[in-house]
Amino acid sequence: LRCRADGDPAPSTRCARQGGTSDGDTQHGATRDSGRVVTRADGGRYVCRATNRHGVAVRSVTVTVECECDTGEGT
């Protein structure tokens, strides 16, 4: 997931699965993206946090993966 926030100064953001590891980091608009295939196991609640010197804003979203793509990799 990508987490985006506007502010002055530009906030750093982090989006992570609740109770899990970091899914991706954004530092002042530069996104790191894993580019991997999404599966049903990726569903759950994700929390995005934006931080700058003025404070922190937190939002969460629930992701449901309804269909998996056959990648042809035999997984």
Predicted model as a PDB file, atoms N, CA, C, CB and O in Angstrom, pLDDT in the B-factor column:
MODEL        1                                                                  
ATOM      1  N   LEU A   1       0.840  -1.191   0.000  1.00 78.00           N  
ATOM      2  CA  LEU A   1       0.000   0.000   0.000  1.00 78.00           C  
ATOM      3  C   LEU A   1       0.872   1.237   0.000  1.00 78.00           C  
ATOM      4  CB  LEU A   1      -0.948   0.008   1.210  1.00 78.00           C  
ATOM      5  O   LEU A   1       1.964   1.261   0.568  1.00 78.00           O  
ATOM      6  N   ARG A   2       0.372   2.234  -0.636  1.00 85.00           N  
ATOM      7  CA  ARG A   2       1.060   3.512  -0.618  1.00 85.00           C  
ATOM      8  C   ARG A   2       0.345   4.440   0.345  1.00 85.00           C  
ATOM      9  CB  ARG A   2       1.130   4.131  -2.034  1.00 85.00           C  
ATOM     10  O   ARG A   2      -0.884   4.498   0.385  1.00 85.00           O  
ATOM     11  N   CYS A   3       1.115   5.142   1.098  1.00 88.00           N  
ATOM     12  CA  CYS A   3       0.592   6.104   2.060  1.00 88.00           C  
ATOM     13  C   CYS A   3       1.070   7.477   1.612  1.00 88.00           C  
ATOM     14  CB  CYS A   3       1.058   5.776   3.536  1.00 88.00           C  
ATOM     15  O   CYS A   3       2.266   7.678   1.399  1.00 88.00           O  
ATOM     16  N   ARG A   4       0.149   8.422   1.468  1.00 91.00           N  
ATOM     17  CA  ARG A   4       0.506   9.754   0.996  1.00 91.00           C  
ATOM     18  C   ARG A   4      -0.070  10.789   1.946  1.00 91.00           C  
ATOM     19  CB  ARG A   4      -0.002   9.990  -0.448  1.00 91.00           C  
ATOM     20  O   ARG A   4      -1.203  10.665   2.409  1.00 91.00           O  
ATOM     21  N   ALA A   5       0.724  11.809   2.227  1.00 94.00           N  
ATOM     22  CA  ALA A   5       0.269  12.899   3.078  1.00 94.00           C  
ATOM     23  C   ALA A   5       0.922  14.192   2.610  1.00 94.00           C  
ATOM     24  CB  ALA A   5       0.595  12.618   4.572  1.00 94.00           C  
ATOM     25  O   ALA A   5       2.058  14.193   2.133  1.00 94.00           O  
ATOM     26  N   ASP A   6       0.198  15.280   2.751  1.00 94.00           N  
ATOM     27  CA  ASP A   6       0.718  16.596   2.427  1.00 94.00           C  
ATOM     28  C   ASP A   6       0.932  17.362   3.719  1.00 94.00           C  
ATOM     29  CB  ASP A   6      -0.238  17.361   1.477  1.00 94.00           C  
ATOM     30  O   ASP A   6       0.200  17.171   4.690  1.00 94.00           O  
ATOM     31  N   GLY A   7       1.927  18.221   3.732  1.00 95.00           N  
ATOM     32  CA  GLY A   7       2.180  19.043   4.906  1.00 95.00           C  
ATOM     33  C   GLY A   7       3.376  19.944   4.684  1.00 95.00           C  
ATOM     34  O   GLY A   7       4.084  19.826   3.684  1.00 95.00           O  
ATOM     35  N   ASP A   8       3.595  20.848   5.632  1.00 96.00           N  
ATOM     36  CA  ASP A   8       4.736  21.746   5.578  1.00 96.00           C  
ATOM     37  C   ASP A   8       5.345  21.808   6.967  1.00 96.00           C  
ATOM     38  CB  ASP A   8       4.327  23.165   5.074  1.00 96.00           C  
ATOM     39  O   ASP A   8       4.770  22.419   7.868  1.00 96.00           O  
ATOM     40  N   PRO A   9       6.495  21.186   7.152  1.00 96.00           N  
ATOM     41  CA  PRO A   9       7.310  20.503   6.149  1.00 96.00           C  
ATOM     42  C   PRO A   9       6.671  19.181   5.713  1.00 96.00           C  
ATOM     43  CB  PRO A   9       8.718  20.250   6.698  1.00 96.00           C  
ATOM     44  O   PRO A   9       5.822  18.618   6.404  1.00 96.00           O  
ATOM     45  N   ALA A  10       7.113  18.705   4.534  1.00 96.00           N  
ATOM     46  CA  ALA A  10       6.583  17.452   3.998  1.00 96.00           C  
ATOM     47  C   ALA A  10       6.783  16.330   5.018  1.00 96.00           C  
ATOM     48  CB  ALA A  10       7.268  17.094   2.649  1.00 96.00           C  
ATOM     49  O   ALA A  10       7.892  16.135   5.516  1.00 96.00           O  
ATOM     50  N   PRO A  11       5.715  15.594   5.328  1.00 97.00           N  
ATOM     51  CA  PRO A  11       5.849  14.524   6.319  1.00 97.00           C  
ATOM     52  C   PRO A  11       6.492  13.266   5.748  1.00 97.00           C  
ATOM     53  CB  PRO A  11       4.497  14.180   6.888  1.00 97.00           C  
ATOM     54  O   PRO A  11       6.419  13.005   4.547  1.00 97.00           O  
ATOM     55  N   SER A  12       7.119  12.498   6.623  1.00 96.00           N  
ATOM     56  CA  SER A  12       7.524  11.148   6.253  1.00 96.00           C  
ATOM     57  C   SER A  12       6.335  10.258   6.590  1.00 96.00           C  
ATOM     58  CB  SER A  12       8.854  10.687   7.007  1.00 96.00           C  
ATOM     59  O   SER A  12       5.596  10.545   7.532  1.00 96.00           O  
ATOM     60  N   THR A  13       6.143   9.183   5.831  1.00 96.00           N  
ATOM     61  CA  THR A  13       5.006   8.300   6.067  1.00 96.00           C  
ATOM     62  C   THR A  13       5.457   6.854   6.143  1.00 96.00           C  
ATOM     63  CB  THR A  13       3.957   8.468   4.969  1.00 96.00           C  
ATOM     64  O   THR A  13       6.498   6.472   5.606  1.00 96.00           O  
ATOM     65  N   ARG A  14       4.648   6.065   6.822  1.00 94.00           N  
ATOM     66  CA  ARG A  14       4.902   4.635   6.943  1.00 94.00           C  
ATOM     67  C   ARG A  14       3.543   3.945   6.922  1.00 94.00           C  
ATOM     68  CB  ARG A  14       5.714   4.288   8.257  1.00 94.00           C  
ATOM     69  O   ARG A  14       2.601   4.361   7.597  1.00 94.00           O  
ATOM     70  N   CYS A  15       3.469   2.883   6.130  1.00 92.00           N  
ATOM     71  CA  CYS A  15       2.272   2.067   6.071  1.00 92.00           C  
ATOM     72  C   CYS A  15       2.673   0.652   6.431  1.00 92.00           C  
ATOM     73  CB  CYS A  15       1.594   2.132   4.664  1.00 92.00           C  
ATOM     74  O   CYS A  15       3.565   0.083   5.802  1.00 92.00           O  
ATOM     75  N   ALA A  16       2.031   0.078   7.431  1.00 92.00           N  
ATOM     76  CA  ALA A  16       2.386  -1.263   7.888  1.00 92.00           C  
ATOM     77  C   ALA A  16       1.119  -2.044   8.225  1.00 92.00           C  
ATOM     78  CB  ALA A  16       3.328  -1.195   9.117  1.00 92.00           C  
ATOM     79  O   ALA A  16       0.108  -1.476   8.637  1.00 92.00           O  
ATOM     80  N   ARG A  17       1.201  -3.334   8.042  1.00 92.00           N  
ATOM     81  CA  ARG A  17       0.095  -4.200   8.435  1.00 92.00           C  
ATOM     82  C   ARG A  17       0.026  -4.208   9.954  1.00 92.00           C  
ATOM     83  CB  ARG A  17       0.268  -5.651   7.867  1.00 92.00           C  
ATOM     84  O   ARG A  17       1.045  -4.359  10.628  1.00 92.00           O  
ATOM     85  N   GLN A  18      -1.160  -4.047  10.482  1.00 88.00           N  
ATOM     86  CA  GLN A  18      -1.320  -4.029  11.929  1.00 88.00           C  
ATOM     87  C   GLN A  18      -0.863  -5.360  12.509  1.00 88.00           C  
ATOM     88  CB  GLN A  18      -2.785  -3.738  12.318  1.00 88.00           C  
ATOM     89  O   GLN A  18      -1.347  -6.418  12.105  1.00 88.00           O  
ATOM     90  N   GLY A  19       0.062  -5.307  13.450  1.00 79.00           N  
ATOM     91  CA  GLY A  19       0.593  -6.508  14.060  1.00 79.00           C  
ATOM     92  C   GLY A  19       1.624  -7.205  13.199  1.00 79.00           C  
ATOM     93  O   GLY A  19       2.038  -8.322  13.510  1.00 79.00           O  
ATOM     94  N   GLY A  20       2.053  -6.552  12.101  1.00 67.00           N  
ATOM     95  CA  GLY A  20       3.013  -7.174  11.189  1.00 67.00           C  
ATOM     96  C   GLY A  20       4.207  -6.274  10.953  1.00 67.00           C  
ATOM     97  O   GLY A  20       4.482  -5.350  11.719  1.00 67.00           O  
ATOM     98  N   THR A  21       4.916  -6.572   9.862  1.00 55.00           N  
ATOM     99  CA  THR A  21       6.099  -5.804   9.516  1.00 55.00           C  
ATOM    100  C   THR A  21       5.742  -4.680   8.569  1.00 55.00           C  
ATOM    101  CB  THR A  21       7.161  -6.701   8.896  1.00 55.00           C  
ATOM    102  O   THR A  21       4.620  -4.615   8.067  1.00 55.00           O  
ATOM    103  N   SER A  22       6.673  -3.812   8.328  1.00 48.00           N  
ATOM    104  CA  SER A  22       6.465  -2.677   7.448  1.00 48.00           C  
ATOM    105  C   SER A  22       6.190  -3.142   6.034  1.00 48.00           C  
ATOM    106  CB  SER A  22       7.670  -1.751   7.475  1.00 48.00           C  
ATOM    107  O   SER A  22       6.874  -4.018   5.505  1.00 48.00           O  
ATOM    108  N   ASP A  23       5.169  -2.538   5.428  1.00 46.00           N  
ATOM    109  CA  ASP A  23       4.836  -2.852   4.045  1.00 46.00           C  
ATOM    110  C   ASP A  23       5.560  -1.928   3.082  1.00 46.00           C  
ATOM    111  CB  ASP A  23       3.333  -2.760   3.827  1.00 46.00           C  
ATOM    112  O   ASP A  23       5.898  -2.344   1.973  1.00 46.00           O  
ATOM    113  N   GLY A  24       5.800  -0.722   3.463  1.00 50.00           N  
ATOM    114  CA  GLY A  24       6.458   0.227   2.574  1.00 50.00           C  
ATOM    115  C   GLY A  24       6.698   1.526   3.292  1.00 50.00           C  
ATOM    116  O   GLY A  24       5.949   1.890   4.199  1.00 50.00           O  
ATOM    117  N   ASP A  25       7.730   2.226   2.897  1.00 46.00           N  
ATOM    118  CA  ASP A  25       8.059   3.508   3.488  1.00 46.00           C  
ATOM    119  C   ASP A  25       8.019   4.578   2.422  1.00 46.00           C  
ATOM    120  CB  ASP A  25       9.433   3.468   4.163  1.00 46.00           C  
ATOM    121  O   ASP A  25       8.385   4.341   1.271  1.00 46.00           O  
ATOM    122  N   THR A  26       7.577   5.742   2.808  1.00 43.00           N  
ATOM    123  CA  THR A  26       7.637   6.890   1.927  1.00 43.00           C  
ATOM    124  C   THR A  26       8.349   8.001   2.675  1.00 43.00           C  
ATOM    125  CB  THR A  26       6.215   7.333   1.459  1.00 43.00           C  
ATOM    126  O   THR A  26       7.960   8.352   3.789  1.00 43.00           O  
ATOM    127  N   GLN A  27       9.367   8.544   2.085  1.00 44.00           N  
ATOM    128  CA  GLN A  27      10.091   9.657   2.676  1.00 44.00           C  
ATOM    129  C   GLN A  27       9.956  10.858   1.752  1.00 44.00           C  
ATOM    130  CB  GLN A  27      11.589   9.296   2.918  1.00 44.00           C  
ATOM    131  O   GLN A  27      10.559  10.878   0.679  1.00 44.00           O  
ATOM    132  N   HIS A  28       9.180  11.855   2.144  1.00 42.00           N  
ATOM    133  CA  HIS A  28       9.015  13.093   1.386  1.00 42.00           C  
ATOM    134  C   HIS A  28       8.664  12.824  -0.073  1.00 42.00           C  
ATOM    135  CB  HIS A  28      10.282  13.926   1.466  1.00 42.00           C  
ATOM    136  O   HIS A  28       9.249  13.426  -0.973  1.00 42.00           O  
ATOM    137  N   GLY A  29       7.719  11.929  -0.308  1.00 42.00           N  
ATOM    138  CA  GLY A  29       7.197  11.690  -1.640  1.00 42.00           C  
ATOM    139  C   GLY A  29       7.888  10.598  -2.447  1.00 42.00           C  
ATOM    140  O   GLY A  29       7.417  10.276  -3.537  1.00 42.00           O  
ATOM    141  N   ALA A  30       8.970  10.020  -1.971  1.00 42.00           N  
ATOM    142  CA  ALA A  30       9.650   8.943  -2.704  1.00 42.00           C  
ATOM    143  C   ALA A  30       9.176   7.612  -2.162  1.00 42.00           C  
ATOM    144  CB  ALA A  30      11.201   9.064  -2.587  1.00 42.00           C  
ATOM    145  O   ALA A  30       9.398   7.300  -0.992  1.00 42.00           O  
ATOM    146  N   THR A  31       8.526   6.825  -2.999  1.00 44.00           N  
ATOM    147  CA  THR A  31       7.919   5.575  -2.545  1.00 44.00           C  
ATOM    148  C   THR A  31       8.797   4.380  -2.853  1.00 44.00           C  
ATOM    149  CB  THR A  31       6.558   5.388  -3.183  1.00 44.00           C  
ATOM    150  O   THR A  31       9.370   4.275  -3.938  1.00 44.00           O  
ATOM    151  N   ARG A  32       8.899   3.471  -1.875  1.00 49.00           N  
ATOM    152  CA  ARG A  32       9.535   2.181  -2.109  1.00 49.00           C  
ATOM    153  C   ARG A  32       8.408   1.175  -2.302  1.00 49.00           C  
ATOM    154  CB  ARG A  32      10.498   1.767  -0.917  1.00 49.00           C  
ATOM    155  O   ARG A  32       7.548   1.040  -1.432  1.00 49.00           O  
ATOM    156  N   ASP A  33       8.400   0.467  -3.430  1.00 55.00           N  
ATOM    157  CA  ASP A  33       7.325  -0.452  -3.765  1.00 55.00           C  
ATOM    158  C   ASP A  33       7.920  -1.827  -4.031  1.00 55.00           C  
ATOM    159  CB  ASP A  33       6.519   0.052  -4.991  1.00 55.00           C  
ATOM    160  O   ASP A  33       8.872  -1.958  -4.800  1.00 55.00           O  
ATOM    161  N   SER A  34       7.359  -2.853  -3.394  1.00 62.00           N  
ATOM    162  CA  SER A  34       7.915  -4.201  -3.529  1.00 62.00           C  
ATOM    163  C   SER A  34       7.598  -4.831  -4.876  1.00 62.00           C  
ATOM    164  CB  SER A  34       7.394  -5.086  -2.423  1.00 62.00           C  
ATOM    165  O   SER A  34       8.336  -5.711  -5.320  1.00 62.00           O  
ATOM    166  N   GLY A  35       6.512  -4.409  -5.551  1.00 72.00           N  
ATOM    167  CA  GLY A  35       6.180  -4.931  -6.861  1.00 72.00           C  
ATOM    168  C   GLY A  35       5.813  -6.399  -6.889  1.00 72.00           C  
ATOM    169  O   GLY A  35       5.930  -7.029  -7.940  1.00 72.00           O  
ATOM    170  N   ARG A  36       5.377  -6.969  -5.786  1.00 76.00           N  
ATOM    171  CA  ARG A  36       5.072  -8.392  -5.747  1.00 76.00           C  
ATOM    172  C   ARG A  36       3.585  -8.644  -5.950  1.00 76.00           C  
ATOM    173  CB  ARG A  36       5.530  -8.995  -4.425  1.00 76.00           C  
ATOM    174  O   ARG A  36       2.769  -7.727  -5.856  1.00 76.00           O  
ATOM    175  N   VAL A  37       3.242  -9.902  -6.230  1.00 81.00           N  
ATOM    176  CA  VAL A  37       1.855 -10.306  -6.420  1.00 81.00           C  
ATOM    177  C   VAL A  37       1.150 -10.334  -5.066  1.00 81.00           C  
ATOM    178  CB  VAL A  37       1.770 -11.694  -7.115  1.00 81.00           C  
ATOM    179  O   VAL A  37       1.716 -10.789  -4.072  1.00 81.00           O  
ATOM    180  N   VAL A  38      -0.076  -9.850  -5.036  1.00 83.00           N  
ATOM    181  CA  VAL A  38      -0.881  -9.822  -3.816  1.00 83.00           C  
ATOM    182  C   VAL A  38      -1.689 -11.107  -3.722  1.00 83.00           C  
ATOM    183  CB  VAL A  38      -1.817  -8.581  -3.790  1.00 83.00           C  
ATOM    184  O   VAL A  38      -2.238 -11.570  -4.721  1.00 83.00           O  
ATOM    185  N   THR A  39      -1.767 -11.691  -2.519  1.00 86.00           N  
ATOM    186  CA  THR A  39      -2.564 -12.896  -2.287  1.00 86.00           C  
ATOM    187  C   THR A  39      -3.565 -12.629  -1.167  1.00 86.00           C  
ATOM    188  CB  THR A  39      -1.654 -14.109  -1.933  1.00 86.00           C  
ATOM    189  O   THR A  39      -3.526 -11.584  -0.518  1.00 86.00           O  
ATOM    190  N   ARG A  40      -4.451 -13.578  -0.955  1.00 88.00           N  
ATOM    191  CA  ARG A  40      -5.443 -13.423   0.125  1.00 88.00           C  
ATOM    192  C   ARG A  40      -4.786 -13.255   1.496  1.00 88.00           C  
ATOM    193  CB  ARG A  40      -6.379 -14.633   0.153  1.00 88.00           C  
ATOM    194  O   ARG A  40      -5.344 -12.614   2.386  1.00 88.00           O  
ATOM    195  N   ALA A  41      -3.606 -13.831   1.653  1.00 89.00           N  
ATOM    196  CA  ALA A  41      -2.887 -13.711   2.927  1.00 89.00           C  
ATOM    197  C   ALA A  41      -2.489 -12.265   3.227  1.00 89.00           C  
ATOM    198  CB  ALA A  41      -1.641 -14.595   2.910  1.00 89.00           C  
ATOM    199  O   ALA A  41      -2.176 -11.935   4.371  1.00 89.00           O  
ATOM    200  N   ASP A  42      -2.499 -11.403   2.209  1.00 89.00           N  
ATOM    201  CA  ASP A  42      -2.153  -9.992   2.407  1.00 89.00           C  
ATOM    202  C   ASP A  42      -3.309  -9.177   2.954  1.00 89.00           C  
ATOM    203  CB  ASP A  42      -1.687  -9.388   1.108  1.00 89.00           C  
ATOM    204  O   ASP A  42      -3.119  -8.023   3.341  1.00 89.00           O  
ATOM    205  N   GLY A  43      -4.493  -9.747   2.994  1.00 91.00           N  
ATOM    206  CA  GLY A  43      -5.641  -9.036   3.533  1.00 91.00           C  
ATOM    207  C   GLY A  43      -5.465  -8.748   5.015  1.00 91.00           C  
ATOM    208  O   GLY A  43      -4.732  -9.448   5.713  1.00 91.00           O  
ATOM    209  N   GLY A  44      -6.133  -7.728   5.480  1.00 94.00           N  
ATOM    210  CA  GLY A  44      -6.080  -7.368   6.903  1.00 94.00           C  
ATOM    211  C   GLY A  44      -6.127  -5.867   7.079  1.00 94.00           C  
ATOM    212  O   GLY A  44      -6.398  -5.129   6.132  1.00 94.00           O  
ATOM    213  N   ARG A  45      -5.864  -5.422   8.283  1.00 96.00           N  
ATOM    214  CA  ARG A  45      -5.885  -3.991   8.589  1.00 96.00           C  
ATOM    215  C   ARG A  45      -4.483  -3.427   8.446  1.00 96.00           C  
ATOM    216  CB  ARG A  45      -6.436  -3.732  10.017  1.00 96.00           C  
ATOM    217  O   ARG A  45      -3.518  -3.985   8.971  1.00 96.00           O  
ATOM    218  N   TYR A  46      -4.381  -2.319   7.733  1.00 95.00           N  
ATOM    219  CA  TYR A  46      -3.122  -1.610   7.537  1.00 95.00           C  
ATOM    220  C   TYR A  46      -3.237  -0.230   8.162  1.00 95.00           C  
ATOM    221  CB  TYR A  46      -2.759  -1.507   6.027  1.00 95.00           C  
ATOM    222  O   TYR A  46      -4.282   0.415   8.077  1.00 95.00           O  
ATOM    223  N   VAL A  47      -2.166   0.215   8.786  1.00 95.00           N  
ATOM    224  CA  VAL A  47      -2.141   1.509   9.453  1.00 95.00           C  
ATOM    225  C   VAL A  47      -1.105   2.394   8.766  1.00 95.00           C  
ATOM    226  CB  VAL A  47      -1.823   1.353  10.972  1.00 95.00           C  
ATOM    227  O   VAL A  47       0.053   2.008   8.611  1.00 95.00           O  
ATOM    228  N   CYS A  48      -1.538   3.578   8.360  1.00 94.00           N  
ATOM    229  CA  CYS A  48      -0.638   4.553   7.740  1.00 94.00           C  
ATOM    230  C   CYS A  48      -0.422   5.704   8.713  1.00 94.00           C  
ATOM    231  CB  CYS A  48      -1.212   5.073   6.381  1.00 94.00           C  
ATOM    232  O   CYS A  48      -1.372   6.241   9.282  1.00 94.00           O  
ATOM    233  N   ARG A  49       0.844   6.073   8.895  1.00 96.00           N  
ATOM    234  CA  ARG A  49       1.217   7.116   9.851  1.00 96.00           C  
ATOM    235  C   ARG A  49       2.050   8.170   9.133  1.00 96.00           C  
ATOM    236  CB  ARG A  49       2.001   6.518  11.059  1.00 96.00           C  
ATOM    237  O   ARG A  49       3.049   7.845   8.492  1.00 96.00           O  
ATOM    238  N   ALA A  50       1.641   9.431   9.238  1.00 97.00           N  
ATOM    239  CA  ALA A  50       2.393  10.556   8.673  1.00 97.00           C  
ATOM    240  C   ALA A  50       2.945  11.380   9.829  1.00 97.00           C  
ATOM    241  CB  ALA A  50       1.493  11.436   7.728  1.00 97.00           C  
ATOM    242  O   ALA A  50       2.226  11.692  10.779  1.00 97.00           O  
ATOM    243  N   THR A  51       4.229  11.732   9.742  1.00 97.00           N  
ATOM    244  CA  THR A  51       4.891  12.441  10.833  1.00 97.00           C  
ATOM    245  C   THR A  51       5.724  13.599  10.298  1.00 97.00           C  
ATOM    246  CB  THR A  51       5.774  11.483  11.640  1.00 97.00           C  
ATOM    247  O   THR A  51       6.476  13.446   9.335  1.00 97.00           O  
ATOM    248  N   ASN A  52       5.581  14.750  10.930  1.00 97.00           N  
ATOM    249  CA  ASN A  52       6.516  15.856  10.723  1.00 97.00           C  
ATOM    250  C   ASN A  52       6.679  16.564  12.067  1.00 97.00           C  
ATOM    251  CB  ASN A  52       6.007  16.855   9.597  1.00 97.00           C  
ATOM    252  O   ASN A  52       6.155  16.104  13.081  1.00 97.00           O  
ATOM    253  N   ARG A  53       7.397  17.669  12.072  1.00 97.00           N  
ATOM    254  CA  ARG A  53       7.696  18.315  13.360  1.00 97.00           C  
ATOM    255  C   ARG A  53       6.458  18.872  14.063  1.00 97.00           C  
ATOM    256  CB  ARG A  53       8.689  19.434  13.148  1.00 97.00           C  
ATOM    257  O   ARG A  53       6.521  19.216  15.243  1.00 97.00           O  
ATOM    258  N   HIS A  54       5.337  18.962  13.353  1.00 97.00           N  
ATOM    259  CA  HIS A  54       4.102  19.475  13.952  1.00 97.00           C  
ATOM    260  C   HIS A  54       3.240  18.379  14.578  1.00 97.00           C  
ATOM    261  CB  HIS A  54       3.298  20.209  12.907  1.00 97.00           C  
ATOM    262  O   HIS A  54       2.283  18.674  15.295  1.00 97.00           O  
ATOM    263  N   GLY A  55       3.577  17.114  14.308  1.00 97.00           N  
ATOM    264  CA  GLY A  55       2.796  16.049  14.916  1.00 97.00           C  
ATOM    265  C   GLY A  55       2.681  14.810  14.053  1.00 97.00           C  
ATOM    266  O   GLY A  55       3.453  14.590  13.120  1.00 97.00           O  
ATOM    267  N   VAL A  56       1.683  14.007  14.403  1.00 97.00           N  
ATOM    268  CA  VAL A  56       1.470  12.703  13.769  1.00 97.00           C  
ATOM    269  C   VAL A  56      -0.006  12.576  13.398  1.00 97.00           C  
ATOM    270  CB  VAL A  56       1.913  11.532  14.715  1.00 97.00           C  
ATOM    271  O   VAL A  56      -0.880  12.956  14.177  1.00 97.00           O  
ATOM    272  N   ALA A  57      -0.279  12.045  12.218  1.00 96.00           N  
ATOM    273  CA  ALA A  57      -1.638  11.706  11.800  1.00 96.00           C  
ATOM    274  C   ALA A  57      -1.651  10.220  11.468  1.00 96.00           C  
ATOM    275  CB  ALA A  57      -2.107  12.576  10.568  1.00 96.00           C  
ATOM    276  O   ALA A  57      -0.747   9.719  10.800  1.00 96.00           O  
ATOM    277  N   VAL A  58      -2.685   9.514  11.939  1.00 96.00           N  
ATOM    278  CA  VAL A  58      -2.777   8.066  11.736  1.00 96.00           C  
ATOM    279  C   VAL A  58      -4.137   7.731  11.137  1.00 96.00           C  
ATOM    280  CB  VAL A  58      -2.559   7.296  13.074  1.00 96.00           C  
ATOM    281  O   VAL A  58      -5.169   8.230  11.587  1.00 96.00           O  
ATOM    282  N   ARG A  59      -4.123   6.884  10.121  1.00 95.00           N  
ATOM    283  CA  ARG A  59      -5.355   6.378   9.514  1.00 95.00           C  
ATOM    284  C   ARG A  59      -5.184   4.890   9.278  1.00 95.00           C  
ATOM    285  CB  ARG A  59      -5.690   7.125   8.178  1.00 95.00           C  
ATOM    286  O   ARG A  59      -4.065   4.408   9.102  1.00 95.00           O  
ATOM    287  N   SER A  60      -6.293   4.161   9.275  1.00 95.00           N  
ATOM    288  CA  SER A  60      -6.214   2.726   8.996  1.00 95.00           C  
ATOM    289  C   SER A  60      -7.227   2.358   7.920  1.00 95.00           C  
ATOM    290  CB  SER A  60      -6.462   1.896  10.283  1.00 95.00           C  
ATOM    291  O   SER A  60      -8.225   3.048   7.710  1.00 95.00           O  
ATOM    292  N   VAL A  61      -6.940   1.251   7.248  1.00 94.00           N  
ATOM    293  CA  VAL A  61      -7.810   0.752   6.194  1.00 94.00           C  
ATOM    294  C   VAL A  61      -7.806  -0.774   6.275  1.00 94.00           C  
ATOM    295  CB  VAL A  61      -7.346   1.254   4.777  1.00 94.00           C  
ATOM    296  O   VAL A  61      -6.784  -1.381   6.594  1.00 94.00           O  
ATOM    297  N   THR A  62      -8.949  -1.387   5.987  1.00 96.00           N  
ATOM    298  CA  THR A  62      -9.028  -2.838   5.932  1.00 96.00           C  
ATOM    299  C   THR A  62      -8.981  -3.272   4.475  1.00 96.00           C  
ATOM    300  CB  THR A  62     -10.318  -3.358   6.629  1.00 96.00           C  
ATOM    301  O   THR A  62      -9.770  -2.805   3.654  1.00 96.00           O  
ATOM    302  N   VAL A  63      -8.049  -4.170   4.158  1.00 93.00           N  
ATOM    303  CA  VAL A  63      -7.856  -4.668   2.799  1.00 93.00           C  
ATOM    304  C   VAL A  63      -8.405  -6.082   2.712  1.00 93.00           C  
ATOM    305  CB  VAL A  63      -6.354  -4.632   2.393  1.00 93.00           C  
ATOM    306  O   VAL A  63      -8.089  -6.934   3.543  1.00 93.00           O  
ATOM    307  N   THR A  64      -9.230  -6.326   1.701  1.00 94.00           N  
ATOM    308  CA  THR A  64      -9.745  -7.667   1.416  1.00 94.00           C  
ATOM    309  C   THR A  64      -9.313  -8.044   0.009  1.00 94.00           C  
ATOM    310  CB  THR A  64     -11.307  -7.730   1.563  1.00 94.00           C  
ATOM    311  O   THR A  64      -9.609  -7.323  -0.943  1.00 94.00           O  
ATOM    312  N   VAL A  65      -8.615  -9.167  -0.133  1.00 90.00           N  
ATOM    313  CA  VAL A  65      -8.197  -9.664  -1.440  1.00 90.00           C  
ATOM    314  C   VAL A  65      -9.205 -10.734  -1.837  1.00 90.00           C  
ATOM    315  CB  VAL A  65      -6.714 -10.232  -1.415  1.00 90.00           C  
ATOM    316  O   VAL A  65      -9.276 -11.793  -1.212  1.00 90.00           O  
ATOM    317  N   GLU A  66      -9.986 -10.453  -2.879  1.00 88.00           N  
ATOM    318  CA  GLU A  66     -11.063 -11.355  -3.271  1.00 88.00           C  
ATOM    319  C   GLU A  66     -10.637 -12.408  -4.284  1.00 88.00           C  
ATOM    320  CB  GLU A  66     -12.196 -10.565  -3.830  1.00 88.00           C  
ATOM    321  O   GLU A  66     -11.268 -13.462  -4.371  1.00 88.00           O  
ATOM    322  N   CYS A  67      -9.595 -12.152  -5.044  1.00 80.00           N  
ATOM    323  CA  CYS A  67      -9.169 -13.076  -6.088  1.00 80.00           C  
ATOM    324  C   CYS A  67      -7.665 -13.066  -6.200  1.00 80.00           C  
ATOM    325  CB  CYS A  67      -9.806 -12.719  -7.433  1.00 80.00           C  
ATOM    326  O   CYS A  67      -7.037 -12.010  -6.119  1.00 80.00           O  
ATOM    327  N   GLU A  68      -7.083 -14.234  -6.385  1.00 64.00           N  
ATOM    328  CA  GLU A  68      -5.649 -14.337  -6.579  1.00 64.00           C  
ATOM    329  C   GLU A  68      -5.351 -14.532  -8.048  1.00 64.00           C  
ATOM    330  CB  GLU A  68      -5.061 -15.483  -5.749  1.00 64.00           C  
ATOM    331  O   GLU A  68      -6.099 -15.196  -8.766  1.00 64.00           O  
ATOM    332  N   CYS A  69      -4.257 -13.950  -8.484  1.00 65.00           N  
ATOM    333  CA  CYS A  69      -3.829 -14.068  -9.871  1.00 65.00           C  
ATOM    334  C   CYS A  69      -2.936 -15.298 -10.015  1.00 65.00           C  
ATOM    335  CB  CYS A  69      -3.084 -12.784 -10.335  1.00 65.00           C  
ATOM    336  O   CYS A  69      -2.064 -15.537  -9.180  1.00 65.00           O  
ATOM    337  N   ASP A  70      -3.154 -16.078 -11.073  1.00 66.00           N  
ATOM    338  CA  ASP A  70      -2.279 -17.212 -11.354  1.00 66.00           C  
ATOM    339  C   ASP A  70      -1.045 -16.685 -12.074  1.00 66.00           C  
ATOM    340  CB  ASP A  70      -3.010 -18.305 -12.210  1.00 66.00           C  
ATOM    341  O   ASP A  70      -1.131 -16.254 -13.223  1.00 66.00           O  
ATOM    342  N   THR A  71       0.100 -16.718 -11.404  1.00 62.00           N  
ATOM    343  CA  THR A  71       1.327 -16.173 -11.964  1.00 62.00           C  
ATOM    344  C   THR A  71       2.052 -17.166 -12.867  1.00 62.00           C  
ATOM    345  CB  THR A  71       2.242 -15.735 -10.854  1.00 62.00           C  
ATOM    346  O   THR A  71       3.010 -16.806 -13.550  1.00 62.00           O  
ATOM    347  N   GLY A  72       1.592 -18.420 -12.869  1.00 65.00           N  
ATOM    348  CA  GLY A  72       2.234 -19.440 -13.688  1.00 65.00           C  
ATOM    349  C   GLY A  72       3.564 -19.911 -13.133  1.00 65.00           C  
ATOM    350  O   GLY A  72       4.330 -20.576 -13.831  1.00 65.00           O  
ATOM    351  N   GLU A  73       3.849 -19.569 -11.872  1.00 63.00           N  
ATOM    352  CA  GLU A  73       5.106 -19.951 -11.251  1.00 63.00           C  
ATOM    353  C   GLU A  73       5.019 -21.220 -10.426  1.00 63.00           C  
ATOM    354  CB  GLU A  73       5.592 -18.846 -10.396  1.00 63.00           C  
ATOM    355  O   GLU A  73       5.979 -21.596  -9.754  1.00 63.00           O  
ATOM    356  N   GLY A  74       3.869 -21.883 -10.475  1.00 56.00           N  
ATOM    357  CA  GLY A  74       3.711 -23.140  -9.754  1.00 56.00           C  
ATOM    358  C   GLY A  74       3.592 -22.999  -8.254  1.00 56.00           C  
ATOM    359  O   GLY A  74       3.942 -23.922  -7.518  1.00 56.00           O  
ATOM    360  N   THR A  75       3.101 -21.849  -7.780  1.00 52.00           N  
ATOM    361  CA  THR A  75       2.958 -21.644  -6.342  1.00 52.00           C  
ATOM    362  C   THR A  75       1.563 -21.925  -5.884  1.00 52.00           C  
ATOM    363  CB  THR A  75       3.341 -20.246  -5.962  1.00 52.00           C  
ATOM    364  O   THR A  75       1.267 -21.802  -4.695  1.00 52.00           O  
TER     365      THR A  75                                                      
ENDMDL                                                                          
END                                                                             
